[in-house]
């Protein structure tokens, strides 16, 4: 990805990856877990992008986001 790639661009890429995996999955649990992972990443990146666009700073702390204004 280029230097101008936003978090939203990455979110879209993760979503599209989940869609592709779903389209061609064989139906086993590992594939379903991979789809869920990419959907979770897509949502997380979307939230971070929205926070940044609204001027909300955040820090990552042991798998949690701490938002501050």
C-alpha positions in Angstrom: 0.0 0.0 0.0 1.2 3.5 -0.7 2.2 6.1 1.9 -1.1 7.9 1.5 -3.1 4.8 2.5 -5.6 5.7 5.3 -6.9 3.5 8.1 -10.2 3.5 6.2 -8.4 2.1 3.1 -7.0 -0.7 5.2 -10.4 -1.4 6.7 -11.9 -1.7 3.2 -9.1 -4.1 2.2 -9.7 -6.3 5.3 -13.5 -6.3 4.5 -12.8 -7.3 0.9 -10.5 -10.0 2.0 -13.2 -11.4 4.3 -15.7 -11.4 1.4 -13.2 -13.2 -0.9 -12.5 -15.8 1.8 -16.3 -16.3 2.4 -16.9 -16.7 -1.3 -14.3 -19.5 -1.7 -14.3 -21.1 1.7 -14.7 -24.8 2.1 -16.8 -24.4 5.3 -14.3 -25.4 8.0 -13.9 -23.6 11.3 -10.3 -22.4 10.5 -11.6 -20.5 7.4 -14.5 -19.1 9.4 -12.0 -17.9 12.0 -10.0 -16.2 9.3 -13.1 -14.4 8.0 -14.0 -13.3 11.5 -10.5 -12.0 12.0 -10.6 -9.8 8.9 -14.0 -8.5 9.8 -12.8 -7.6 13.3 -9.8 -5.8 11.8 -12.0 -4.0 9.4 -14.3 -2.7 12.2 -11.3 -1.8 14.4 -9.6 0.2 11.7 -12.9 1.9 10.8 -13.4 3.0 14.4 -9.8 4.3 14.6 -10.2 6.2 11.4 -13.4 7.8 12.6 -11.8 8.8 15.9 -8.9 10.4 14.0 -11.2 12.2 11.7 -13.0 13.7 14.7 -9.8 14.7 16.4 -10.0 12.1 19.2 -6.6 10.8 20.3 -6.3 7.3 21.5 -3.6 5.0 22.8 -3.5 1.2 22.7 -3.3 -0.5 26.1 -3.2 -4.2 26.3 -5.8 -4.8 23.6 -8.0 -1.9 24.7 -8.3 1.6 23.3 -8.3 4.5 25.7 -9.9 7.5 24.1 -9.1 11.0 25.2 -10.2 14.4 23.8 
